[in-house]
Structures are given as structure tokens and as C-alpha cells.
Amino acid sequence: MWEILRRNRRAFYWSLGLHLVFAMLLFLGVNLTRPAVDAGAKARVVKATIVSDRTLDALVAEIESETARPPADQALQADGAAAPEAPPEPDAAEIEARRLAAEEAQRQAELAAQREAEAQREAQVRREAEQVARREAEQAAQREAEQAAQREAEEAARRQAQLEAQRAQEAAQRQAAEEQRRAAQAEATRQAEAARRQAEQERRAQAAREQAKAEQLRAEEEARRQAAELARRQADEERQAAEARARAQAERLRAEEAARQMASERERLRKEAEQRAAEEQARLEAERQQRIAEEAQRLAEDEQRRLAEEVEQRRREQQAREQAAVDSQRAAAQEAQRSREEDLLSQLAWEQIEREAEPYIAAIRDRVGQYWVRPPANDVNLETKVSLRLLATGEVVPNSVRLAGSSGNTAFDQSVIAAVYKASPLRVPSGPPFEFFRDFDFTFKPRDTAP
């Protein structure tokens, strides 16, 4: 329960306020006044009976009707000898006793009803306080459960992300193995092209790994820097707490010194006023000593309370900073993981586009070969590399074909450029794979063309 009150000060204040209300109700419910008792009066025993309000009203009405009876009726009853004897009229003492008994019964009934109402109010207030404390405890437990569920969800998401990354890496490895198997069965010229592509892929993968490693090193360096900063702040806070304790100790010493000085002053005054009344001086001295002790104790309690509140505030700030550092590290790790996943997906998408573009590259090579005119005295082993730009319709952009790698034979190079223009429009894919053909390099080899 104290743990709940420490974490939730509002519940503590509610509980304290309810206890004060109970104490006030108990104090107000006690009858502190006593009726004055005449020492010379003789004790009188009154027989009282608790009756209801309706019975009490009937009894009072009967007494009033008997006291207000007309004198003529009384004289008629006295003169009539043949009339039956009237019941004896109650004397004033009996009427007063009845009235006092009725009033005492009514007062007792009112007191009983008031005590019952106060007991009900006290029970209602106690139930409300218990409900408030129970709701506060349930809310605290619910918040802790929500935080635990959030941490579990974050951990599950992290494990799922790692599993997805591992699956993507395994799929990439299987796909690379399949590409190598197909490349081994292709022609010698295509083996060289596949080797080049493989080298490019390895270079990109190496670049991605190096970038991920650099990101991880930067995240670790940031974490170490934050940890060092956190340690430095904690040391500063401990030093400040030590300084506060030293100040409190100095304040206590100054208070003791002041008390000692006041004691010496009292001694001097006591010697000067020795001829005066000793009892009055001792009483005044005791009162002053008590006030000094109470003031010193109050100052010490205030200082301890202030130090405790300051230490608690710093502890909460330290926890908030630690939580912020943990959140920052987690966000950095998640960002690095997301970057690695995006790079891997981009690489896989580009490899997929290259695979889809291979049939179109072969078709472009065949179409250019159909329009190519062999120059005289030309070596069949020559090859040239041209760079060109295409539109989405497959048409070659005018003046966009240029040499990217010359064969050393100017006539052969110019015949290839002319064949590319003549073969326009070329067969190209639609959609995202077309981006591969918007600006691309094309190697032409006479031996690869269809006869």
C-alpha cells in the first residue's frame, strides 16, 4: 500500500483528507456539554420509554386536552351525586414528568437517528475512499500491463524483422546460385558477360555491407558517447547531492552554534537577574529552550524534506534521460535495419529487371544484326560498344547513339551506329523494366548475330 501511495501522491492526499473528515465527524458527534447539576437537589428517577413520533404527538395532545378542560365541566361533575366518580386529575408533577419523559424520548430518538446518519455518512465516505484507492491501483496495474505489452510487441517486431532479413538473404543466395548454374551452361561469350554482372553484383553487395557496417559503427559510437554523457551527468548530480548534504551539515552546525550563543546569553541574563523570582525565570528559560529546540527541529525536518524531494526529482530526471538514451539507440538500430532492407530490396529489384531485360537485349542484337552491312575486308572477331537512348515506343532518340568502346576499326564502328538507327524502332518492355533501356550500353559482335 505504501508503494502505491509513494507512486501516486493524489491517492495519499485523498486518504489523508478522508481521515481528517472522519476525525471531525467523530469530534462533532460527541456531546461535550453537560447539564448543570444542583448539589442540593434530590435525585429523581424518571421512567422513560422510547416511543415513535406519532405516539409522542398523541401523548402530548392528550395532556394538553386534560389541562385545558373547562371549569364548568369540573363543577358539574362535583355537584352531581348520582354521576360516576371522575378519575383523579394528574397533578402538575406527573404532567411535568410525562412531558420531560416525552422530550427525553424524542431527544434520544433524534440522537440515535443522528448517530445512525453519521455512521452511514462515515461508511459512505470510507467506501468512496476505498473505491478511489482501488481505481488508482487498477489504473497503475493497467498502465504497467500496457507498457509490458508494448515492450513485447516491439521485441516481436524486431524478431520478425530479423527473420524477414534472414529469409531475404537466403533467397538472394539461392537466386545467386541459380544464376551461376545457368551462367555455367551458357556460351563462352555470355559467360564473360555473366562474370561481369556477377562482379558488379558483388561490388554492390560489398558496398552495401560496408555501408551497413559503417552505419553500425556510427550507431555504436553514438551509444558510447551517450553513455559517457550519461555517466558525466550522473557524476555531476552526485557531486551536487554531496554539496547539498555539506550545506545542510553547515546549516546544522550554524544552528548549534547559535543555540550555544543563546545559552551563554541566557546564563549572563540569569546571573544579572539572580535576585528576581527564580521560579518565573526558570519557567521563562524552559519555554525559550523548548521554542529553540522546536525551531531547530523544524528547520532540520524542512531541510531533510527538501533534500529528499530534490533527490527524488533528480532520480526521476535520471530515469527519463536513461529511457531517452535507450529509445534513441533503438531508433538508430531500427533505422539502420530499415536502410539495409531497402538496399537489399533495391538490389534484388535491379537484378530482376536485368533478368527480364536479357530476352529484349538478345532481340535488339538480332534486329541490329539484320540491318548491319558488313564493311569490306572486315574481321569477324571485331566488336564495338555503343551507348544509346530509347523512347518508350522503342524508337532510337536522334543523335543519341555514340561510341562507348571502339573496336579500333572506324568503318566497323560507323556501320554498327548506322545499323542501330536503321533498326529503330527496337523491341523494348513496358513498365518499370523499360528504365533499363532508357539509357543503356549495347555491345555488338558480328559472330553473335544470326546468319
C-alpha positions in Angstrom: 0.0 0.0 0.0 2.9 2.4 0.8 4.4 1.6 -2.6 1.1 2.7 -4.2 0.9 5.9 -2.1 4.6 6.7 -3.0 3.9 6.4 -6.7 0.5 8.1 -6.6 0.5 11.2 -4.3 -3.0 12.0 -5.3 -4.3 8.9 -3.6 -2.2 9.8 -0.5 -3.8 13.2 -0.3 -7.3 11.7 -0.7 -6.6 9.2 2.1 -5.3 12.0 4.4 -8.3 14.2 3.7 -10.7 11.4 4.4 -9.1 10.6 7.7 -9.4 14.3 8.7 -13.1 14.2 7.7 -13.6 11.1 9.9 -11.9 12.8 12.8 -14.0 15.9 12.5 -17.2 13.9 12.3 -16.2 11.9 15.4 -15.4 15.1 17.3 -18.6 16.8 16.3 -20.7 13.8 17.2 -19.6 13.8 20.9 -21.7 15.8 23.3 -19.1 17.8 25.2 -21.7 19.8 27.3 -23.0 18.5 30.5 -26.2 19.8 32.2 -25.7 21.8 35.4 -26.5 19.7 38.5 -27.8 21.3 41.6 -25.9 19.8 44.5 -28.8 20.4 46.9 -31.5 18.8 44.7 -32.7 15.3 45.4 -32.1 12.7 42.8 -35.2 11.9 40.9 -35.7 8.7 39.0 -37.7 9.1 35.7 -39.1 6.1 34.0 -38.7 6.7 30.2 -39.9 4.7 27.3 -38.7 5.3 23.7 -41.7 5.8 21.5 -42.3 6.9 17.9 -43.1 10.4 16.9 -46.7 9.6 16.2 -47.2 8.1 19.7 -45.4 11.1 21.2 -47.7 13.6 19.5 -50.8 11.7 20.7 -49.5 11.7 24.2 -48.8 15.5 24.2 -52.3 16.2 22.7 -53.9 14.1 25.5 -52.0 16.0 28.2 -52.9 19.4 26.7 -56.6 18.4 26.4 -56.7 17.4 30.1 -55.1 20.6 31.2 -57.4 22.8 29.1 -60.7 21.2 30.3 -63.3 23.9 31.2 -64.0 24.6 34.9 -67.8 24.2 34.3 -67.4 20.6 33.5 -65.4 20.1 36.6 -68.1 21.8 38.8 -70.9 19.8 37.1 -69.0 16.6 38.0 -68.6 17.8 41.6 -72.3 18.6 42.1 -73.7 15.5 40.5 -74.1 13.0 43.3 -75.5 10.3 41.0 -72.7 10.9 38.5 -69.9 8.4 38.5 -66.7 9.3 40.3 -64.3 11.0 37.9 -60.8 9.7 37.6 -58.3 11.6 39.7 -56.8 14.5 37.9 -53.0 14.2 37.4 -51.0 16.7 39.4 -48.5 19.1 37.9 -45.5 17.0 38.9 -46.9 14.0 37.0 -47.6 16.1 33.9 -44.1 17.6 34.1 -42.7 14.1 34.4 -44.6 12.9 31.4 -43.5 16.0 29.4 -39.9 15.5 30.4 -40.1 11.8 29.6 -41.5 12.6 26.2 -38.9 15.2 25.5 -36.2 12.9 26.7 -37.5 10.1 24.4 -37.7 12.5 21.5 -34.1 13.7 22.1 -32.8 10.2 22.4 -34.6 9.2 19.2 -33.1 12.3 17.4 -29.6 11.5 18.8 -30.0 7.8 17.7 -31.1 9.0 14.2 -28.2 11.5 14.1 -25.7 8.8 15.1 -27.1 6.4 12.5 -26.9 9.1 9.8 -23.3 9.9 10.8 -22.4 6.3 10.8 -23.9 5.9 7.3 -22.1 9.0 6.1 -18.8 7.7 7.5 -19.3 4.3 5.9 -20.2 6.0 2.6 -17.0 8.2 2.8 -14.9 5.1 3.7 -16.4 3.1 0.7 -15.7 6.0 -1.6 -12.1 6.3 -0.4 -11.6 2.5 -0.9 -13.1 2.8 -4.4 -10.8 5.7 -5.3 -7.7 3.8 -4.0 -8.8 0.6 -5.8 -9.3 2.5 -9.1 -5.9 4.2 -8.7 -4.3 0.8 -8.1 -6.2 -0.8 -11.1 -5.1 2.1 -13.3 -1.5 1.7 -12.2 -1.6 -2.0 -12.9 -3.2 -1.4 -16.3 -0.5 1.1 -17.2 2.2 -1.5 -16.3 0.4 -4.2 -18.3 0.2 -1.8 -21.3 3.9 -1.0 -21.1 4.8 -4.7 -20.8 2.6 -5.5 -23.8 4.2 -2.6 -25.8 7.7 -4.0 -25.0 6.7 -7.5 -26.0 5.2 -6.1 -29.3 8.4 -4.2 -30.0 10.5 -7.3 -29.3 8.2 -9.4 -31.6 8.5 -6.8 -34.4 12.3 -6.8 -34.0 12.5 -10.6 -34.2 10.1 -10.6 -37.2 12.3 -8.0 -39.0 15.4 -10.2 -38.4 13.6 -13.2 -39.6 12.5 -11.4 -42.8 16.0 -10.1 -43.4 17.4 -13.6 -43.0 14.8 -15.1 -45.4 15.6 -12.4 -47.9 19.3 -13.1 -47.6 18.7 -16.9 -48.1 16.5 -16.2 -51.1 19.2 -14.0 -52.6 21.8 -16.7 -52.0 19.6 -19.3 -53.7 18.9 -17.0 -56.6 22.6 -16.2 -57.0 23.4 -20.0 -57.0 20.7 -20.5 -59.7 22.2 -17.7 -61.8 25.6 -19.2 -61.5 24.3 -22.6 -62.6 22.6 -21.0 -65.7 25.7 -19.0 -66.5 27.8 -22.1 -66.4 25.7 -23.7 -69.2 25.7 -20.6 -71.4 28.1 -19.8 -74.2 31.6 -18.6 -73.7 30.8 -15.1 -74.6 27.8 -15.0 -72.3 30.0 -16.5 -69.5 32.2 -13.4 -69.7 29.1 -11.1 -69.6 27.7 -13.1 -66.6 31.1 -12.9 -64.9 31.0 -9.1 -65.3 27.5 -8.9 -64.0 28.4 -11.1 -61.0 31.4 -8.9 -60.3 29.2 -5.9 -60.4 26.7 -7.5 -58.1 29.4 -8.5 -55.6 30.7 -5.0 -55.7 27.3 -3.6 -54.9 26.8 -6.2 -52.2 30.2 -5.3 -50.7 29.3 -1.6 -50.9 26.0 -2.4 -49.1 27.8 -4.4 -46.4 30.4 -1.7 -45.9 27.7 0.9 -45.7 25.8 -1.2 -43.1 29.0 -1.7 -41.2 29.7 2.0 -41.2 26.1 2.7 -40.0 26.5 0.2 -37.2 29.9 1.7 -36.2 28.3 5.2 -36.2 25.4 3.9 -34.0 27.8 2.2 -31.6 29.9 5.4 -31.4 26.8 7.4 -30.7 25.7 4.9 -28.0 29.2 5.1 -26.3 29.0 8.9 -26.5 25.6 9.0 -24.9 26.7 6.5 -22.2 29.7 8.7 -21.4 27.5 11.8 -21.3 25.0 10.0 -19.0 27.9 8.9 -16.7 29.1 12.5 -16.6 25.7 13.9 -15.8 25.3 11.3 -13.1 28.6 12.2 -11.5 27.6 15.9 -11.6 24.3 15.0 -9.9 26.1 13.0 -7.2 28.5 15.9 -6.7 25.6 18.3 -6.3 23.9 16.0 -3.8 27.2 15.9 -1.8 27.3 19.7 -1.9 23.7 19.8 -0.7 24.5 17.5 2.2 27.5 19.6 3.1 25.4 22.7 3.1 22.8 21.0 5.3 25.6 20.0 7.7 26.9 23.6 7.8 23.4 24.9 8.5 23.1 22.4 11.3 26.4 23.5 12.8 25.4 27.1 12.5 22.2 26.4 14.3 24.0 24.6 17.1 26.5 27.5 17.4 23.5 29.9 17.6 22.0 27.7 20.2 25.2 27.7 22.2 25.4 31.5 21.9 21.9 31.9 23.1 22.6 29.6 26.0 25.5 31.7 27.1 23.4 34.8 26.7 20.7 33.2 28.9 23.4 32.4 31.5 24.5 36.0 31.6 20.9 37.2 32.0 20.3 34.7 34.7 23.3 36.0 36.7 22.2 39.6 36.3 18.6 38.8 37.4 19.5 36.4 40.2 17.7 38.5 42.8 14.4 38.2 40.9 11.9 35.5 41.2 13.8 32.2 40.5 10.6 30.2 39.6 9.5 32.7 37.0 12.9 32.9 35.4 13.2 29.1 35.3 9.8 28.9 33.6 10.7 31.5 31.0 14.0 29.8 30.4 12.3 26.4 29.9 9.8 27.9 27.4 12.6 29.6 25.4 14.6 26.4 25.3 11.6 24.5 24.1 10.9 27.1 21.4 14.6 27.0 20.3 14.5 23.2 20.2 11.3 23.1 18.3 12.6 25.7 15.8 15.8 23.8 15.3 13.9 20.5 14.8 11.5 22.2 12.3 14.4 23.6 10.3 16.1 20.2 10.3 12.9 18.5 9.2 12.4 21.1 6.4 15.9 20.6 5.2 15.6 16.8 5.2 12.3 17.0 3.3 13.7 19.4 0.8 16.8 17.2 0.2 14.6 14.1 -0.1 12.4 15.9 -2.7 15.5 17.1 -4.6 17.0 13.6 -4.7 13.7 12.1 -5.9 13.4 14.8 -8.6 16.9 14.0 -9.8 16.3 10.3 -9.8 13.2 10.8 -12.0 15.2 13.0 -14.3 17.9 10.4 -14.5 15.4 7.7 -15.3 13.9 9.9 -18.0 17.4 10.5 -19.6 18.2 6.8 -19.5 14.9 6.0 -21.2 15.5 8.6 -23.8 19.0 7.2 -24.5 17.6 3.7 -24.8 14.8 5.0 -27.2 17.4 6.8 -29.3 19.6 3.7 -29.6 16.6 1.6 -30.5 15.5 4.1 -33.2 19.1 4.2 -34.6 19.2 0.4 -34.8 15.8 0.3 -36.4 16.8 3.0 -39.0 20.0 1.0 -39.9 18.0 -2.2 -40.2 15.5 -0.4 -42.5 18.2 1.1 -44.6 19.8 -2.4 -45.1 16.5 -3.9 -46.0 15.8 -1.1 -48.5 19.3 -1.6 -50.1 18.7 -5.3 -50.4 15.3 -4.9 -51.9 16.6 -2.3 -54.4 19.4 -4.7 -55.4 17.0 -7.6 -55.8 14.7 -5.4 -57.9 17.5 -4.3 -60.2 18.7 -7.9 -60.6 15.1 -8.9 -61.5 14.9 -6.1 -64.1 18.3 -7.3 -65.6 17.0 -10.8 -65.9 13.8 -9.6 -67.5 15.8 -7.4 -69.9 18.0 -10.3 -71.2 15.5 -11.5 -73.8 15.0 -8.0 -75.1 18.8 -7.4 -75.3 19.1 -10.6 -77.5 16.2 -9.4 -79.7 17.8 -6.0 -80.1 21.1 -7.6 -81.0 19.4 -9.8 -83.7 17.5 -6.8 -85.1 20.6 -4.7 -85.4 22.4 -7.6 -87.0 19.6 -7.8 -89.6 20.3 -4.2 -90.7 24.0 -4.3 -90.3 26.1 -4.2 -93.5 29.5 -5.8 -93.3 32.3 -3.4 -94.4 34.8 -4.8 -96.9 37.9 -6.6 -95.5 36.3 -6.8 -92.1 37.4 -9.1 -89.3 34.6 -11.2 -87.9 36.2 -11.1 -84.4 35.7 -7.3 -84.1 33.3 -5.9 -81.5 32.2 -2.4 -80.6 30.2 -0.9 -77.7 27.7 1.8 -78.3 25.6 3.9 -75.9 22.1 4.9 -77.0 18.8 6.3 -75.7 15.3 4.9 -76.4 11.8 6.2 -76.1 9.0 4.1 -74.6 7.9 3.2 -78.1 11.3 1.6 -78.8 12.4 4.4 -81.2 16.0 5.5 -81.0 16.4 9.1 -80.0 18.1 11.0 -82.9 21.8 11.8 -82.4 21.9 9.7 -79.2 24.0 6.8 -80.4 27.6 7.2 -79.6 30.7 5.0 -79.2 31.2 3.7 -75.7 34.0 1.3 -76.7 35.7 1.4 -80.1 36.8 -1.7 -82.0 39.7 0.1 -83.5 38.2 -0.1 -86.9 36.4 3.1 -87.8 34.4 1.6 -90.7 33.1 -1.2 -88.4 32.2 1.3 -85.7 30.2 3.5 -88.1 28.5 0.5 -89.7 27.2 -0.5 -86.2 25.9 3.0 -85.5 24.1 3.1 -88.9 22.6 -0.3 -88.2 21.2 0.9 -84.8 19.5 3.8 -86.5 18.1 1.6 -89.3 16.8 -1.0 -86.8 14.6 1.6 -85.0 12.1 1.1 -83.5 13.5 -1.7 -81.3 11.6 -4.1 -79.2 11.5 -2.9 -75.5 9.4 -3.9 -72.5 6.8 -1.7 -70.9 6.5 -0.6 -67.3 9.4 -0.4 -64.8 11.7 -2.8 -66.8 11.8 -0.1 -69.6 14.0 2.1 -67.3 16.9 -0.3 -68.0 16.6 0.6 -71.7 16.1 4.3 -71.5 19.9 4.8 -71.4 22.0 1.7 -71.8 25.2 0.4 -73.4 25.0 -2.2 -76.2 27.9 -4.4 -77.4 27.7 -5.6 -81.0 29.6 -8.7 -82.1 29.2 -10.0 -85.7 29.7 -13.6 -84.6 26.7 -13.3 -82.3 24.3 -12.3 -85.0 22.1 -14.8 -86.8 23.4 -15.8 -90.2 
